[in-house]
């Protein structure tokens, strides 16, 4: 086991108008990496409590000493170390959550720490779990950042898949890498104009001390552990250049769009016919049974014989037929990013069109909710009754 020194530092519409409104945007690459070498990024380790110098300080949940190697450690009643990193978001300037396709945080274990010095002793194994919290950083790590652990953690990363991790196992395996999906967290920070992605690394595994840095061989790490890195973000942006599609992909995309347009036109036409019919019936005090029958025959999305139902079926058939040899990812995952098939895509597209057309009709009729409710189709077209 090594003894680690505590002190060392460390994405079109109205293109011209849109660009003018957004200001200068970066020349987007498909993948952007942000790490400790990115200008403005900072990394540190903060201790809470430490036995030296006598009488020392007992841990109380507040950071006491900064300027330490990047690690997590916990010796109950004696000391706790949390790794703090603030990764500069300047390379993403001008982007929002809608520009981020994915974001992954990667960190590694490169060493198991045996002691911080006199009065500290650890069990010689790496932490069984590492707990991460995120916060909006400011580019400066201070003692107060030790306490940025409120609320639910960003992630709890188990190291169990690697078994018991020691210096001996690391000498054979090399640094062990762990990844966390931080797409949502990064998007939220970008939308709030944060300048830094702040992270606090902690552990609840008492008795363990785990190095998460990049010292490797020739530093304090065990012999042979080369290739370690400080935590880093890998961001994939939403493509801003038109994709290059094959003939099959073009046919698939065109079929979905055309069938979707037909559904939208049908839904708008049938909603207008229905609501106008209800208004006419109400103005003559006629019973609603006749117009209700007509509305259902035109609008019921669950009926295979209604006009809207038939348009939905044509959309599903077009997607299934023209896209039979493809998967949703071949069209950059339209409508539903988690869709497993083009049936799922068609279902999503149909729902989107019906909601959006109903919303437009609601803007055209001041009493849309009362009108659609009179024929029993309020639940099928809730956007007509949205506030």
Secondary structure, 3 states (H helix, E strand, C coil): CEECCCCCCCCCCCHHHHHHHHCCCCCCCCEEEECCCCCCCEEEEEEECECCCCCCECCCCCCCEEEECCEEEEECCCEEEEEEEEEECHHHCCCCHHHEEEEEEEEEECEEEEECCCCCCCCCCCCCEEEEEEEEECCCCCHHHHHCCCCCCCEEEECHHHCCCCHHHHHHHCCEEEEEECHHHHHHHHHCCCCEEEEEEECCCCCCEEECCCCCCCCCCCCCCCCCCCCEEEEEECCCCCCCCCHHHHHHHHHHHHHHHHHHHHHHHHHHHHHHHHHHHHHCCCCCHHHHHHHHHHHCCCCCCCHHHHHHHHHHHHHHHHCCCCCHHHHCCCCCCCCCCHHHHHHHHHHHHHHHHHHHHHHHCCCHHHHHHHCCCCCCCHHHHCC
